[in-house]
């Protein structure tokens, strides 16, 4: 009964922008951390950015200065604004929600493809 639905992925040229959204619904309670991970073909799933309930953010070094993360607690939604996209950003992006009881929930992913 817990579901995370990502949206906003697509095809964009180098230097372009995309905005990803993730909406949490169901029986999720007391959300602590929301964030995004990504997985490129043949590679492991790596952290992109996280944001805590207090507004503290953390970014992977490869996206600092280009990506921003935000959340709307009333809508149970987390966003990832991606600017100046590069081909190496191409991956499936997964939404993560972590509750205060340390339960983790994952979305099914949205594909971002950046052409050179």
URMOZI-V587663 format. One line per field, one symbol per residue. ss: DSSP state (@ for helix, = for strand, . for the rest). psi: psi as a letter, one per 30 degrees, with the letter a starting at -180 (. if undefined). burial: 1 if it has 9 or more other ideal C-beta (glycine too) atoms within 8 Angstrom, else 0. Layout:
ss=???
psi=???
burial=???
This chain:
ss=..=====..====....========.....=========......=======....===.......======@@@.======....@@@.=========....===...======.
psi=gkkkjllflakllkfalljkkkkklbgklhkdkkaklljlkgllklkeklklffgklkkkeffkfekkklljefghkkljjjlhkleffklkkkkkkklfggkkkklflkkkkjl.
burial=01011111100101001111111110010010111111110000011111110000101100100010101100011111110010001011111111100000101011110100
